[in-house]
């Protein structure tokens, strides 16, 4: 494998924060993602086959926000 030596100054430029922010602002429209509708919540009656280990159930049950 051939190795090339390049001085740091040759491949890194010193940008100011203002230049970086300006470049980012110009690129922002290119990164826009169209909004998608949020998926509808699934009713609990359609959830089958969920297994929770007893230790995890006890941990959640002991948490005041969830069980008491």
C-alpha positions as CSV (number, residue, x, y, z in Angstrom):
1,X,0.0,0.0,0.0
2,X,1.4,3.4,-1.0
3,X,1.3,6.1,1.7
4,X,1.3,9.7,0.7
5,X,2.5,12.4,3.1
6,X,0.6,15.6,3.0
7,X,1.2,18.5,5.3
8,X,-1.8,19.4,7.5
9,X,-2.1,22.9,6.0
10,X,-2.6,21.5,2.5
11,X,-5.9,19.6,3.3
12,X,-7.4,21.6,6.2
13,X,-8.6,25.1,5.8
14,X,-9.2,27.4,8.7
15,X,-12.8,28.4,8.5
16,X,-14.4,30.9,10.8
17,X,-17.6,30.1,12.7
18,X,-19.4,32.7,10.6
19,X,-18.3,31.0,7.4
20,X,-19.4,27.6,8.7
21,X,-22.8,29.0,9.8
22,X,-23.3,30.7,6.4
23,X,-22.5,27.5,4.6
24,X,-24.9,25.5,6.8
25,X,-27.7,28.1,6.2
26,X,-27.2,27.8,2.5
27,X,-27.4,24.0,2.6
28,X,-30.4,23.8,5.0
29,X,-33.0,23.8,2.2
30,X,-31.3,20.8,0.5
31,X,-31.8,18.8,3.7
32,X,-35.5,19.5,4.1
33,X,-37.6,16.3,4.6
34,X,-41.3,16.4,3.7
35,X,-43.6,16.0,6.7
36,X,-45.2,12.6,7.0
37,X,-48.4,11.8,8.9
38,X,-47.8,10.2,12.2
39,X,-48.9,6.6,12.4
40,X,-52.1,5.9,14.2
41,X,-51.8,4.4,17.6
42,X,-52.4,0.7,17.9
43,X,-55.2,-0.3,20.3
44,X,-54.0,-2.6,23.1
45,X,-56.5,-5.3,21.9
46,X,-54.4,-5.8,18.8
47,X,-51.1,-6.3,20.6
48,X,-50.4,-10.0,21.0
49,X,-47.4,-12.0,22.1
50,X,-45.6,-9.4,24.2
51,X,-43.6,-11.1,27.0
52,X,-42.2,-9.1,29.9
53,X,-39.7,-10.8,32.2
54,X,-40.9,-10.8,35.8
55,X,-37.9,-8.7,37.0
56,X,-38.7,-6.0,34.5
57,X,-42.4,-6.0,35.5
58,X,-41.4,-5.7,39.2
59,X,-39.1,-2.8,38.3
60,X,-41.8,-0.9,36.4
61,X,-44.4,-1.7,39.1
62,X,-42.1,-0.2,41.8
63,X,-41.6,3.0,39.8
64,X,-44.0,5.7,41.1
65,X,-44.7,7.1,37.7
66,X,-46.0,3.7,36.4
67,X,-47.0,1.4,39.2
68,X,-46.8,2.8,42.6
